């Protein structure tokens, strides 16, 4: 599962990286950058398959066009690559509504007994990387449209296996445009969801302040040194 991430770059850096531009009214309306603690329901930049030259701000948590209300979005923040063809919520979007989600890191929690330690994971070879996603549009009873997205997850690579059993589908830079190409059939597009090279990634522990969605400052992405586990032993053997 990928339930928390970061995008701490300003809009000009993102525009340069993806050769796409924000709509000024969207930036003025939401002013989402930088975000050290992106969480579900947040508005976040995406680039969609039907408009690759612009960066849109969509809500994290997919709301399918047929949904009765927005609450389903909290259950659809991620989509497992292995079952996209089988899920009604994702099947149509896989064919015609693919997107890429710019990030500069994501968070995952490593479990050790009862202790959970948050880690930030980054790409060493890219200041801003992208993960594969799907998007959809939904209208409420008032006729207002909400655009939303989900992040696709895959089995972990060697680095992520030590932390969690899933990871976001990070795209190789050369595969980004292919993922956005609706001329590519879904079964072929899925072949682009490869495990990102472990040697091009880094994971490091961060403050547990990231546990709170209300926390959002630079300290969240700073590396910390975990406190050693103290084992009580007897003075006498």
N, C-alpha and C positions, 0 to 999 in steps of 0.2 A: 504494500500500500504506500502511496505517496500522498500525505495529507498536509504537508507544510513545506514551503520553499521560499526562495528569496530572488529578488531582482533589484539590485541596488544601483544599477546604472541609470543615468538620466536618458531622456528621450533621444537626444542627439546621438548618443553612443549606440542605442538600439537601432535607430534608423540607419546609421552607417553600417552596422553589422549585417542587417538583412536587406539593405538597399530598398527600403520601404519607408513610407512616411506616416506619421500620426495625423489624424484629423484634429485640427486645433480646437474644435468645439468639444471633442471628447476629452482632451487633456484638461481643458479649462473646467469642464464639468466634474471630473472625477479626481484629477490631480493625484494619481496613484503612486508616483515614483519619487524617490526610491522606496522600496518596501523590503524590510529586513525579515519580515515574518508574514509571508503570503499564506492565507488560510482559505478554506472553502467559503463560498459566498462573496469573497472579495472580487472586485473587478480587476482584470489582469490582461495585459497585452497578448494578442494572438494574431497570427497571419493565416488567413483561410485560403482554401483551394479555389474559391471563386473571385478572390481579389488579392493577388500576391504582391501588389505594389503599395498596399496600405496596411497599417497596423491598427487593429480594432481593439476595443476594450470590452471583453466579455466576462460574464459571471462564471466563477469556478463552481462546477457542479451541474452536470448536464440535465436540462429540462427538455425531454423529448416533445415534439410538436403536439403529440396526442395526450400529454399529461393533463390530469385534472387540476393540479395546483403545483406551486413551486417547490413544495416540500420534498418531492422526489429527488430534487437536485442534491440534497445532502447525502443521499445514498448512492449517487452516481458521480462521485468525484474522481473515481478511477474506473478503468475498463480493462479487464484481463485480455491480452492479445489472443490467447488461446481460444477464447469463447466469443469473440466479436461476431462471428457468423451466426451464432446460436441465440444471441440476445436481441429481442425486439427493439430495445432502446438504442442499440448500436448498429444494427445491420445496415440500415439505410444510410446512416451517416458515414459508415466505412466506404460506401460506394461513391458518394458525392459530396460529403461534407467533412473532409479531413482538414486538419490545421496543425500548425506548429506553435509551441508555447515557449517563448524565450525565458530562460532562467540563468542565474549565475551560481546557483546552488540549491540543494534541497536538504531537508532534515529527515533523519530516521533515528529511531530509538533502539539501542542495543540492550537486550535483556540479559541480566546476569543474576540468577536467583530472583529475588524480589526487587532488585534494583534495575532501573531503566536509565540509561545514559544517552542523552541526545548527541547525535553526530551531525556535522554539516559535511555534505559531499559536494565536491566541485570537480570540474574538468580542468586538468593542468594545461591542456593544449588550447583552451578557448576561454576567454574572459566571459563571454556570453555563449551559452550553448542552447540547443533546442531539444524539446521532447515532443514526441508524436502525440497528437490529440484528435478528438472528434468534436464537432460543434452542431448545434441545432438552434432553431428559433421557435419561440412559444408565445402565444398571445393569451392575455388574461381576459376576463369578461368585459373589461373596459376598452379592449382593443389595443392595449399597450403591448409592445413586443419586447421580450427579453431574449437576448442572445447569450448562450451559455456553452461551456465546453467541459470535457473530461480529459484526464491524462491517462494514456495507455501505459499499462505496466507489463513487464516481462519477468522471466526467471532471472535471478541475480547472477552477475558475473562473479569472478573469484573474490574480488574486493568486497562486494556487497554481501556475499554469502556469509561473511563473518559478522554482519550486522543485522540483516533481515532476509526474509525469503522471497521478497519481490523488490523490483526497482523500476523507476520510470524508464520508458523506452527512449533513451537518449539517441538522437539521430547523428550519424556521421554527417559532417558538413556537406559533403558531396551528394548526400541522399535527401537533403531537405526539399529541393525543388521536385524531385521525383515523388516524394510523399504527397506533395501538393498537386500533382498532376492527375486530374480526374480521368484522363485517357488511360491511365494505368489501372488495370483491373484489381479489385480488392485482394485477390489471392496473391497477386504479384507485389502489391504494395506491402502486404504483410511480411514479405521476404526482406524488406528493408529494416525491419525491427530486430536488429542484431544486438547482441550484448556489446556495450561500449568497452573498448580495451581497458582492462584494469590498470595497466601501467600508465594510462593517461588520465587517471582519476586519483583523487586524494580524499580521505575521510579523516576528520579530526573532531575531538570532543568539544562541545560548546556548553555554555551556561544553561542550566535548567530553567532559566527565565523564559526560554523559548516555548516552554510548555503552555504559557498563557498567550492566547491570541491577542490580548490587549498590549502585550509587550512589542515594541517596534522601534529599535534603535541600533546603532552600530555595534554595541556590545554583544549583541546576539550572534554575530558572525565571528567574534574573536575566539581564537584557540585558548582553551584552558588546560591546565594540568590536573588530571583527576587525582583526588585524594587517595592515598594508598589504603588498602583494606587492612585494618588492624586485627590480627588474630591473637586472642588471649591464650597464653600458654602458662603452664604451671612453672613455678620457680624451681621445682624439684622433680626429677625424673624417677 
